[in-house]
Amino acid sequence: MRFIKALFLVGIDGFLWLLLFGSLLNHIIVIQAKDNMYADANAIPQNEYGLVLGTSKDGKFGLNPYFKHRMEAAITLYKHQKIKKIIVSGDNHILSYNETQDMTDYLVARGVPDSAIIQDYAGFRTIDSVIRAKKVFGCSSLTIISQQFHNERALYIAKYHGINAIGFNAEDAKSIRNYTHFREFFAKSWVFVDLYVLRTQPKFL
């Protein structure tokens, strides 16, 4: 019984240390991104390319608010002439699921011309989307478009890979933000494993 109790306490202690270490890693990413994000389309500098990070169009109760707000943010930047081309980068690993086409359809329906949209069907993860923007589409400078918590992580990845990037923060989705922000804590921590341990590259280049 004492052994089980000791083992339990060691496990709890280890978990708390992991949370503390994860909090430190999250803080590093947040601080580094702080001065490179904007929420006002009038204040953000111009860039040739905007990169919209993909998410599912369908939410639990209809249109996914994360999807909608990212699309509207991209449209706002385009209409304010802060970007000239929009890279829509999303997951299309099976025929019945196509984030990239869903993003394209939304943008076109709201008046963005086809000629201004570049489709990236292999944006399976944030790291894929960011690296492919440079290595596949030749972007050494770009504006990343997503919610603030997501932009923070994407900007850290971009800086590591030598991309001069800024972020435009789309409106958050308050109704489901707790789960998403909880998951983001671990996603930010994993960035350091991807970059410094695994040296992760996109699935497709």
SVG drawing of the C-alpha trace seen along z (x, -y; Angstrom):
<svg xmlns="http://www.w3.org/2000/svg" viewBox="-27 -52 44 54">
<polyline fill="none" stroke="black" stroke-width="0.4" points="0.0,0.0 2.8,-2.4 4.5,-1.6 1.3,-2.5 0.9,-5.7 4.5,-6.7 4.2,-5.9 1.0,-8.0 2.8,-10.9 5.7,-10.7 3.3,-10.6 1.5,-13.7 4.8,-15.5 6.1,-14.7 2.8,-15.9 3.0,-19.2 6.6,-19.7 5.5,-18.9 2.7,-21.5 5.2,-24.1 7.7,-23.4 4.9,-23.5 3.8,-26.9 7.3,-28.2 7.4,-27.0 4.0,-28.6 5.2,-31.9 8.2,-32.0 6.0,-31.6 3.5,-34.2 6.2,-36.8 8.0,-36.4 4.8,-36.9 3.5,-39.8 4.9,-42.6 4.2,-41.0 0.4,-40.6 -2.3,-43.0 -6.1,-43.2 -6.7,-46.4 -6.6,-46.2 -5.7,-49.9 -2.6,-49.5 -1.1,-46.3 1.7,-46.6 1.1,-45.5 2.3,-42.1 2.1,-40.4 0.8,-37.2 -1.7,-36.3 -1.7,-32.7 -5.0,-31.5 -4.5,-28.6 -7.2,-25.9 -9.9,-24.5 -13.1,-22.6 -16.0,-24.5 -18.5,-22.5 -19.0,-23.2 -21.2,-21.5 -24.1,-23.8 -23.5,-24.8 -20.8,-26.9 -17.6,-26.7 -17.0,-30.2 -13.2,-29.7 -13.6,-29.1 -15.9,-32.0 -13.8,-34.5 -10.6,-33.5 -12.3,-33.9 -13.8,-37.3 -10.4,-38.4 -8.8,-37.4 -11.5,-39.3 -11.0,-42.4 -7.2,-42.4 -7.8,-41.9 -10.4,-44.6 -8.1,-47.0 -5.4,-46.1 -3.1,-44.8 -2.6,-41.6 -2.7,-40.8 -2.8,-37.0 -4.5,-34.7 -3.0,-31.2 -5.7,-29.0 -3.8,-26.1 -5.8,-23.2 -6.3,-19.5 -7.5,-17.4 -6.3,-13.9 -9.5,-12.3 -11.9,-13.2 -14.8,-13.9 -12.9,-16.4 -11.5,-19.5 -10.7,-22.5 -8.9,-24.2 -11.9,-24.1 -14.3,-25.2 -12.1,-28.2 -11.9,-29.0 -15.7,-28.7 -16.3,-31.0 -13.9,-33.7 -15.2,-33.6 -18.8,-33.9 -17.8,-37.0 -16.2,-38.7 -12.6,-37.6 -11.5,-36.8 -10.2,-33.3 -7.1,-34.9 -6.2,-36.2 -6.5,-32.7 -3.7,-30.1 -4.7,-26.7 -2.5,-24.6 -4.1,-21.2 -1.3,-19.8 -1.7,-22.0 -2.3,-19.1 -0.7,-20.8 0.3,-24.4 3.9,-23.5 3.1,-22.1 1.3,-25.3 4.0,-27.7 7.0,-25.8 5.2,-25.1 4.4,-28.8 8.1,-29.4 9.4,-26.2 6.5,-25.6 5.0,-29.1 8.2,-31.1 7.0,-33.4 9.9,-34.9 7.5,-37.4 3.8,-37.0 0.8,-37.8 -0.6,-34.8 -4.3,-34.9 -5.9,-33.0 -7.0,-33.5 -4.4,-35.0 -3.6,-31.8 -2.9,-30.1 -1.0,-33.0 1.4,-32.9 2.4,-29.4 2.6,-29.9 4.8,-33.0 7.2,-31.1 7.5,-28.4 7.9,-31.0 10.7,-32.8 12.5,-29.6 12.4,-28.9 13.5,-32.3 10.2,-33.7 9.5,-37.4 5.9,-37.0 3.3,-39.0 -0.1,-37.9 -3.6,-39.2 -5.8,-38.1 -9.3,-36.9 -12.1,-37.1 -12.0,-34.3 -14.9,-31.8 -16.0,-32.4 -18.6,-29.6 -16.0,-26.8 -12.8,-28.6 -12.1,-26.7 -11.5,-23.3 -9.5,-24.8 -7.3,-26.9 -6.7,-23.9 -5.6,-21.9 -3.4,-24.8 -1.4,-24.7 -0.1,-21.2 0.3,-22.2 2.5,-25.2 4.6,-22.9 5.0,-20.3 6.3,-23.0 9.7,-22.7 9.8,-19.0 8.9,-19.5 11.5,-22.2 14.4,-21.3 14.2,-17.5 12.4,-15.9 13.2,-18.6 9.8,-18.1 9.2,-18.8 5.9,-18.9 4.4,-15.6 4.6,-16.8 6.9,-19.4"/>
</svg>
